[in-house]
Amino acid sequence: MVDLADIRAATEGLPRSYEVLVRDQIKFRVGQIVYLAVAPDEKSMGIGFPKEERDAIIAAQPDKFFRPRPSDERFRWIRVHLDAIDTDELRELVLEAWRMCVPKKVAAAYFDRPD
């Protein structure tokens, strides 16, 4: 199971990303766009995800992924059970959600940097 410390580690160092607390909920943003939100109980998170792929991944892996609240259905968003993923999968989800929010040049510079 991943936790808030793992989420913070996965978002650390991402250009233009920052953490905020909104109504007792931890969110990660690029500008004003939220790309990750941790549930208040810290057992799940909402994360940016392509709408056109959402139904397929929920059907394929219902133990990991579930639908966003009805009010969030219109957004590119999916919910994830934190006890069903490991840190590698978390990092992959975070990077893809972040990439959807930053300019292409920023993402390209980040992924092209030497390790």
Secondary structure, DSSP 8 states (H G I E B T S, - for coil): ---HHHHHHHHTT-TTEEEEEETTEEEEEETTEEEEEE-TTSSEEEEE--HHHHHHHHHH-TTTEE---GGGTTSSEEEEEGGG--HHHHHHHHHHHHHHHS-HHHHHHHHTS--
